[in-house]
Structure formats: structure tokens, C-alpha cells
Amino acid sequence: MRILFVVAALVFAVPVVMPVATTGVLAQTPKVIGTPQQPQIVPSMIVINAQGAKIANQKLVLEGVAANAIVFADRPVRAAGHALTAHLLEEWSDSAADSFAKNPPNATISAMNKEKGKVSDAVVVLKSPKLEGDRLTFDIAVLEGDIGKADGPATLFIDIIDLPVARRTAHRSAWYAGAK
């Protein structure tokens, strides 16, 4: 699965202390190192980890959800980074024409069954997320599969192919470029 995600160019800011004679207060001005570039939209994927997952009554509940999600792009960009899970959920806002609220993404939820040592998967459509502490709940439509009575760690792989979203999140993400 692949998604589209905005990769922002890395710009390093180093505070420079400059005295202000009239007030005696020090002002900080960021120093830009490197050449700022326009953001690029590249095929990427969002991965959210949790301690467990359950599907019931057209809802997916992730318990012990990680505070940050992993976002990565494969060749030719080979970039990876992190975004706060709470920030990613803003992609479901109704305010943009290309929001997940209007065109919800597909995802695969993959959960372990501790007793059997097996993995169960379900493909779902993610709608209306709600984050309460470390519990993340989505309204869902199950497309195929079932995670049954899985009771171990779970991972949600979000596929937003053909949607140039995550602009709202990209400027608050940390990206690491890889070798080409």
C-alpha cells in the first residue's frame, strides 16, 4: 500500500542572541542553514502502533496507542519520520476538500494472538477518529478479514493513495532523508 504525503525540506534553525540596548532584553533570531525548497508530494505510508486492537459494532478500538506515528516513503525518496498521532487525526477535519472526512482512507489492522502466536488482519475504511488518552477509536467499514480475539500488539497501516493530504500535518513532522 502507498499513500501520498508531503515531505518538507529540512531547514535547521540555530538561535542567535542579539542584545537590545534600550530594554536590556536579549532577542533571538533564527539563522537558516541550507537552501529552503518547496515541499514535494511523495508516495508514503502512515503506521500507528498500539498495545491491542478490537473490532466490534463497526468500530475499531486501538488501546495503548503510540503518541507518535511513523511516516515513510520508499524509493526514490527513501525518507522516514514521525508525526504526532493527534496531529494526523486532523486529516479527518471537514475544512479541506481533500480531507479524510470526505474520502476516508483504507487501512489494514494487523493484530497478534498471544496464545496461538499468529497474526490476524482486517482491511477497513477509517472514519471519524476519536482520541481519548491512549485509546483511539474509528468508525469503520470492514472490507475483508477479521482480527477475531487477537489479544496482542497491533499495527494500523494507513493507505491514502491518490490523496495529496497530510499538508496540515507535514509542517509539524520530523523527517529523516535516506540514501538515494
C-alpha positions in Angstrom: 0.0 0.0 0.0 1.2 3.5 -0.7 0.0 7.0 0.3 0.8 10.5 -0.7 2.5 12.6 1.9 4.2 16.0 1.8 7.9 15.9 2.5 9.2 19.3 3.6 12.8 20.2 3.1 14.9 20.2 6.2 15.9 23.6 7.4 18.0 23.9 10.6 17.4 26.9 12.9 20.1 28.0 15.3 19.2 30.7 17.8 21.4 33.8 17.5 21.5 36.0 20.6 21.4 39.8 19.9 21.4 42.4 22.6 18.8 45.1 22.6 20.3 48.2 24.2 17.1 50.0 25.1 15.4 47.3 27.2 18.3 45.1 28.2 16.4 42.1 26.9 18.1 39.6 24.6 16.3 38.9 21.3 16.7 35.6 19.4 16.7 35.5 15.6 16.8 32.1 13.8 19.6 31.5 11.5 18.8 29.4 8.4 21.4 27.0 7.2 20.9 25.4 3.8 18.6 26.2 0.9 14.8 26.1 1.6 12.9 24.1 -1.0 9.3 23.6 -2.0 7.6 20.7 -0.4 7.2 17.6 -2.5 4.3 15.1 -2.6 5.7 11.6 -2.5 4.2 8.1 -2.1 4.3 7.4 1.6 2.5 5.3 4.3 1.3 6.0 7.9 1.9 3.4 10.5 0.3 3.6 14.0 1.3 1.1 16.7 -0.8 0.1 19.7 -0.8 -2.4 22.6 -4.0 -4.0 21.3 -7.0 -3.7 18.9 -10.6 -4.9 18.8 -13.3 -4.6 16.2 -16.9 -4.6 17.3 -20.1 -2.8 16.3 -18.5 -1.2 13.2 -15.7 0.4 15.4 -12.0 -0.2 15.6 -10.6 0.5 19.0 -6.8 0.8 19.5 -5.7 0.5 23.1 -2.4 1.9 24.3 -1.9 3.7 21.0 1.6 5.3 20.5 1.8 9.0 20.9 3.5 9.3 17.5 3.0 7.6 14.2 5.7 6.5 11.7 5.5 8.0 8.2 7.8 6.7 5.5 8.4 6.9 1.8 10.1 4.2 -0.3 12.2 4.7 -3.5 13.3 7.0 -4.9 12.9 9.3 -1.9 13.6 6.9 0.9 12.5 9.2 3.7 11.1 8.4 7.1 9.8 10.4 10.0 7.4 10.8 12.9 4.2 12.8 13.3 2.1 13.1 16.5 -0.9 10.8 16.3 -3.1 13.6 17.4 -1.9 15.8 14.6 -2.5 13.1 12.0 -6.1 12.9 13.1 -6.6 16.5 11.9 -6.6 15.0 8.4 -10.2 13.9 9.1 -11.2 17.6 9.5 -14.1 18.7 7.3 -12.3 22.0 6.5 -10.4 20.8 3.4 -11.8 19.5 0.1 -9.3 16.6 0.2 -9.9 15.6 3.8 -10.3 12.0 5.0 -13.8 13.0 6.2 -14.8 13.4 2.6 -12.7 10.5 1.2 -11.8 8.1 4.0 -8.6 6.0 3.6 -8.4 2.3 3.6 -6.2 0.6 6.2 -5.1 -2.8 7.3 -5.2 -3.6 11.0 -2.8 -6.4 12.0 -3.0 -7.8 15.5 -1.2 -10.7 17.3 -2.9 -13.5 19.1 -0.6 -14.3 22.1 -1.9 -17.8 22.7 -1.7 -19.0 19.1 1.3 -16.9 18.1 -0.5 -15.9 14.9 -1.3 -12.6 13.3 -4.9 -11.7 12.2 -5.6 -9.0 9.7 -8.6 -7.0 8.5 -8.9 -4.4 5.8 -11.1 -1.5 6.8 -12.2 2.0 5.8 -11.3 4.5 8.6 -13.9 7.2 9.5 -14.4 9.7 12.4 -11.4 9.1 14.7 -11.6 9.9 18.4 -8.5 10.0 20.6 -9.1 9.8 24.3 -5.9 9.4 26.3 -4.2 6.4 24.7 -7.4 5.0 23.2 -8.0 5.7 19.6 -11.5 4.8 18.1 -12.5 4.8 14.5 -15.9 4.2 12.9 -15.2 1.6 10.2 -16.5 -0.4 7.3 -14.8 -3.8 7.2 -13.9 -4.7 3.6 -12.4 -8.1 4.4 -10.8 -10.2 7.1 -11.2 -10.2 10.9 -8.9 -9.8 13.8 -11.1 -12.1 15.9 -10.0 -12.4 19.5 -6.5 -11.1 18.9 -5.0 -10.0 22.3 -1.5 -8.9 21.5 0.2 -5.8 20.0 -1.4 -4.3 16.9 -0.3 -2.1 14.0 -2.5 0.0 11.7 -1.2 0.6 8.2 -3.0 3.5 6.6 -3.2 3.7 2.8 -4.2 7.1 1.4 -3.2 6.5 -2.2 -4.3 9.3 -4.7 -5.0 11.8 -1.9 -2.5 14.7 -1.6 -3.1 15.1 2.1 -1.1 15.5 5.2 -0.2 19.0 4.4 -1.8 20.0 7.6 0.5 17.6 9.4 3.7 17.8 7.4 5.0 21.0 8.9 4.8 19.5 12.4 6.6 16.3 11.4 10.2 15.2 11.8 11.7 13.7 8.6 15.0 11.9 8.0 16.2 11.6 4.4 17.8 8.3 3.3 20.4 7.4 0.7 19.4 7.5 -2.9 
